[in-house]
Amino acid sequence: MSTLAALAATISVLFASASAAAQEPAGDALYDGAFFKRQAIIVSDMDRALTLYRDVLGFELHSLTQSGPDSYSYEVFNIPREASIRFATLDAGDVQVRTLALIEVTGVALDPLTGIRRAAAVIDAHGRYQAIVEAIDAMGLERAQPRALGEASSARGQGVELGFTDWDGNLIVIYEFPQPEPPAPR
């Protein structure tokens, strides 16, 4: 299933690149490019994943559905047809609706994600950084050492960032600044 991980990572990178380009100043011209909608993350246990993404990170469950045998996810994520798929979308408040998707794949083994990480969910902790770090440590999730982010002299102040992985090896990077920006609509 390493092809599955590579495809998910490629899709995330493509969407992130389009989103970054959309944020570059275009002068007086109206933006007419693609818009980022959501990142999709493959997980092996939806209930367990929700304890992290909903209960710790604070995303709100928008919908949870069982995917049918004709789901496009089988094709684009290279999921074997004998697998069962559930699909959840999560909101980041009223502003970022369905900004994250969790795709639970059961009935087949998911290969571990090793080597160079090809994608990450980058999340503004929005005042919850310390509580998130304590929770991921209590869950036993692997994490890197935190590091300073930006310059203390900037308008937002010097922030902190921390990378960690969920139980399926998906990379999450949280960050926080003393003077946060409001969330951008998605």
Sine and cosine of phi, psi and omega as CSV:
sin_phi,cos_phi,sin_psi,cos_psi,sin_omega,cos_omega
0.00,0.00,0.21,0.98,0.03,-1.00
-0.89,0.45,-0.46,0.89,0.09,-1.00
-0.89,0.45,-0.61,0.79,0.05,-1.00
-0.86,0.50,-0.73,0.68,0.00,-1.00
-0.91,0.42,-0.66,0.75,-0.01,-1.00
-0.91,0.42,-0.66,0.75,0.02,-1.00
-0.91,0.42,-0.70,0.72,0.02,-1.00
-0.88,0.48,-0.67,0.75,0.00,-1.00
-0.91,0.40,-0.68,0.74,0.00,-1.00
-0.88,0.47,-0.69,0.72,0.02,-1.00
-0.88,0.48,-0.69,0.73,0.02,-1.00
-0.88,0.47,-0.68,0.73,-0.02,-1.00
-0.91,0.41,-0.66,0.75,0.02,-1.00
-0.88,0.47,-0.70,0.71,0.01,-1.00
-0.92,0.39,-0.63,0.78,0.01,-1.00
-0.90,0.43,-0.63,0.77,0.03,-1.00
-0.90,0.44,-0.68,0.74,0.03,-1.00
-0.90,0.43,-0.63,0.78,0.01,-1.00
-0.92,0.40,-0.66,0.75,0.01,-1.00
-0.90,0.43,-0.65,0.76,0.02,-1.00
-0.90,0.44,-0.56,0.83,-0.01,-1.00
-0.92,0.39,-0.40,0.92,-0.06,-1.00
-1.00,0.00,-0.13,0.99,0.02,-1.00
-0.97,0.25,0.62,-0.78,0.02,-1.00
-0.87,0.50,0.68,-0.73,-0.01,-1.00
-0.87,-0.49,0.36,0.93,-0.03,-1.00
0.92,0.39,-0.71,-0.71,-0.01,-1.00
-1.00,0.01,-0.10,0.99,-0.05,-1.00
-0.96,0.27,0.61,-0.79,0.08,-1.00
-0.98,0.22,0.63,-0.78,0.03,-1.00
-0.94,0.33,0.77,-0.64,0.03,-1.00
-0.78,-0.62,0.36,0.93,0.01,-1.00
-1.00,0.02,-0.13,-0.99,0.01,-1.00
-0.95,0.31,0.38,-0.93,0.06,-1.00
-0.89,-0.46,0.63,-0.78,0.06,-1.00
-0.95,0.30,0.72,-0.69,0.04,-1.00
-0.95,-0.30,-0.84,0.54,-0.02,-1.00
-0.34,-0.94,0.34,-0.94,0.17,-0.99
-0.98,-0.21,0.64,-0.77,0.05,-1.00
-0.93,-0.36,0.75,-0.67,-0.05,-1.00
-0.85,-0.52,0.78,-0.62,0.04,-1.00
-0.99,0.14,0.77,-0.64,0.03,-1.00
-0.75,-0.66,0.38,-0.92,-0.01,-1.00
-0.99,-0.12,-0.26,0.97,-0.04,-1.00
-0.55,-0.84,0.97,-0.24,-0.09,-1.00
-0.88,0.48,-0.71,0.70,-0.05,-1.00
-0.88,0.48,-0.69,0.73,0.04,-1.00
-0.91,0.42,-0.69,0.72,0.00,-1.00
-0.88,0.48,-0.62,0.79,0.01,-1.00
-0.91,0.42,-0.47,0.88,0.05,-1.00
-0.90,0.44,-0.45,0.89,0.06,-1.00
-1.00,0.02,-0.85,0.52,-0.15,-0.99
-0.94,0.34,-0.57,0.82,0.02,-1.00
-1.00,-0.05,-0.83,0.56,-0.17,-0.99
-0.96,0.26,-0.55,0.83,-0.03,-1.00
-0.99,-0.12,-0.80,0.60,-0.05,-1.00
-0.97,0.25,-0.38,0.93,0.11,-0.99
0.99,-0.10,0.09,1.00,0.07,-1.00
-0.91,0.42,0.47,-0.88,-0.01,-1.00
-0.96,-0.26,0.75,-0.66,0.00,-1.00
-0.93,0.38,0.87,-0.49,0.02,-1.00
-1.00,0.00,-0.75,0.66,0.01,-1.00
-0.42,-0.91,0.43,-0.90,0.06,-1.00
-0.63,-0.78,0.89,-0.46,-0.07,-1.00
-0.73,-0.68,0.43,-0.90,0.14,-0.99
-1.00,0.03,0.81,-0.59,0.01,-1.00
-0.98,0.19,0.60,-0.80,0.02,-1.00
-0.99,0.12,0.12,-0.99,-0.04,-1.00
-0.92,0.40,-0.27,0.96,0.01,-1.00
-0.98,-0.17,0.23,0.97,-0.01,-1.00
-0.85,0.53,0.71,-0.70,0.05,-1.00
-0.89,0.46,-0.40,0.92,0.01,-1.00
-0.85,0.52,-0.56,0.83,0.03,-1.00
-0.84,0.54,-0.71,0.70,-0.06,-1.00
-0.95,0.31,-0.79,0.61,-0.15,-0.99
-0.97,0.23,-0.44,0.90,0.04,-1.00
-0.99,-0.15,0.07,1.00,0.05,-1.00
0.85,0.52,0.69,0.73,-0.01,-1.00
-1.00,0.01,0.79,-0.62,0.03,-1.00
-0.86,0.52,0.61,-0.79,-0.06,-1.00
-0.89,0.46,-0.36,0.93,0.02,-1.00
-0.98,0.21,-0.16,0.99,0.02,-1.00
-0.98,0.21,0.38,-0.92,0.10,-1.00
-0.95,-0.31,0.62,-0.79,-0.07,-1.00
-0.80,-0.59,0.74,-0.67,0.24,-0.97
-0.89,-0.46,0.55,-0.84,-0.12,-0.99
-0.79,-0.62,0.84,-0.54,0.05,-1.00
-0.88,-0.48,0.64,-0.77,0.17,-0.99
-0.91,-0.41,0.59,-0.81,-0.05,-1.00
-0.81,-0.59,0.58,-0.81,0.01,-1.00
-0.97,-0.25,0.47,-0.88,0.19,-0.98
-0.94,-0.34,0.97,0.25,-0.06,-1.00
0.95,0.30,-0.26,-0.97,-0.03,-1.00
-0.97,0.23,-0.29,0.96,-0.11,-0.99
-1.00,0.09,-0.63,0.78,-0.05,-1.00
-0.91,-0.42,1.00,0.10,-0.08,-1.00
-1.00,0.08,0.73,-0.68,0.01,-1.00
0.78,0.62,0.72,0.70,-0.06,-1.00
-1.00,0.09,-0.24,0.97,0.00,-1.00
-0.67,-0.74,0.66,-0.75,0.07,-1.00
-0.85,-0.53,0.64,-0.77,0.14,-0.99
-0.92,-0.39,0.78,-0.62,0.02,-1.00
-0.90,-0.44,0.95,-0.32,0.02,-1.00
-1.00,0.08,0.80,-0.60,0.04,-1.00
-0.89,-0.45,0.89,-0.46,0.02,-1.00
-0.81,-0.59,0.31,-0.95,0.02,-1.00
1.00,-0.05,-0.13,0.99,0.10,-0.99
-0.64,-0.77,0.43,-0.90,0.02,-1.00
-0.99,0.17,0.68,-0.73,0.11,-0.99
-1.00,-0.07,0.81,-0.58,0.05,-1.00
-0.91,0.41,0.57,-0.82,0.03,-1.00
-0.91,0.42,0.55,-0.84,0.06,-1.00
-1.00,0.05,0.93,-0.38,-0.02,-1.00
-0.76,-0.64,0.17,-0.99,0.03,-1.00
0.99,0.14,-0.41,-0.91,-0.01,-1.00
-0.91,0.41,0.78,-0.62,0.03,-1.00
-0.98,0.22,0.75,-0.66,-0.12,-0.99
-0.97,-0.23,-0.13,0.99,0.00,-1.00
-0.39,-0.92,0.36,-0.93,0.05,-1.00
-0.51,-0.86,0.56,-0.83,0.22,-0.98
-1.00,0.03,0.89,-0.45,-0.01,-1.00
-0.98,-0.22,0.87,-0.50,-0.20,-0.98
-0.78,-0.62,0.78,-0.62,0.11,-0.99
-0.97,0.24,0.90,-0.45,-0.05,-1.00
-0.92,0.39,-0.33,0.94,0.16,-0.99
0.76,0.64,0.81,0.58,0.05,-1.00
1.00,0.06,0.04,1.00,-0.07,-1.00
-0.90,-0.43,0.22,0.97,-0.11,-0.99
-0.79,0.61,-0.82,0.58,-0.09,-1.00
-0.89,0.45,-0.66,0.76,0.02,-1.00
-0.90,0.43,-0.61,0.79,0.03,-1.00
-0.91,0.41,-0.72,0.69,0.01,-1.00
-0.86,0.51,-0.71,0.71,0.02,-1.00
-0.88,0.48,-0.66,0.75,-0.02,-1.00
-0.93,0.37,-0.69,0.72,-0.01,-1.00
-0.93,0.37,-0.54,0.84,0.09,-1.00
-0.91,0.41,-0.67,0.74,0.02,-1.00
-0.90,0.43,-0.52,0.86,0.02,-1.00
-0.98,0.19,-0.18,0.98,0.00,-1.00
0.98,0.21,0.37,0.93,0.00,-1.00
-0.97,0.23,0.55,-0.83,0.01,-1.00
-0.97,0.26,0.66,-0.75,0.01,-1.00
-0.56,-0.83,0.38,-0.93,0.10,-0.99
-1.00,0.06,0.11,-0.99,0.10,-0.99
-0.97,0.23,0.62,-0.79,0.04,-1.00
-0.92,0.38,0.39,-0.92,0.08,-1.00
-0.59,-0.81,0.37,-0.93,-0.01,-1.00
-0.92,0.40,0.54,-0.84,-0.04,-1.00
-0.77,-0.63,0.86,-0.51,0.03,-1.00
0.98,0.17,-0.19,-0.98,-0.06,-1.00
-0.94,-0.34,0.63,-0.78,0.03,-1.00
-0.88,0.48,-0.46,0.89,-0.03,-1.00
-0.99,0.15,-0.08,1.00,0.00,-1.00
-0.96,0.28,0.25,-0.97,-0.01,-1.00
-0.87,0.49,-0.53,0.85,-0.01,-1.00
-1.00,0.03,-0.20,0.98,-0.08,-1.00
0.99,0.13,0.04,-1.00,0.02,-1.00
-1.00,0.08,0.79,-0.61,-0.02,-1.00
-0.99,-0.16,-0.22,-0.98,0.03,-1.00
-0.65,-0.76,0.55,-0.83,0.06,-1.00
-0.73,-0.68,0.46,-0.89,-0.05,-1.00
-0.49,-0.87,0.78,-0.62,0.07,-1.00
-0.98,-0.21,0.63,-0.78,0.08,-1.00
-0.48,-0.88,0.24,-0.97,0.02,-1.00
-0.90,-0.44,0.53,-0.85,0.11,-0.99
-0.98,0.18,-0.09,-1.00,-0.08,-1.00
-0.90,0.43,-0.37,0.93,-0.02,-1.00
-0.99,-0.14,0.11,0.99,0.04,-1.00
1.00,0.05,0.12,0.99,0.04,-1.00
-0.96,0.28,0.75,-0.66,-0.05,-1.00
-0.99,0.13,0.73,-0.68,0.07,-1.00
-0.81,-0.59,0.74,-0.67,0.08,-1.00
-0.88,-0.48,0.87,-0.50,0.08,-1.00
-0.97,-0.24,0.50,-0.87,0.07,-1.00
-0.57,-0.82,0.30,-0.95,0.03,-1.00
-0.39,-0.92,0.62,-0.78,0.08,-1.00
-0.89,-0.45,0.47,-0.88,0.04,-1.00
-0.87,0.49,-0.56,0.83,0.03,-1.00
-0.91,-0.42,1.00,0.10,-0.10,-0.99
-0.95,0.31,0.38,-0.92,0.11,-0.99
-1.00,-0.05,0.46,-0.89,0.08,-1.00
-0.92,0.39,0.45,-0.89,-0.01,-1.00
-0.90,0.44,0.60,-0.80,0.03,-1.00
-1.00,0.08,0.66,-0.75,0.03,-1.00
-0.89,0.46,0.57,-0.82,0.06,-1.00
-0.84,-0.55,0.00,0.00,0.00,0.00
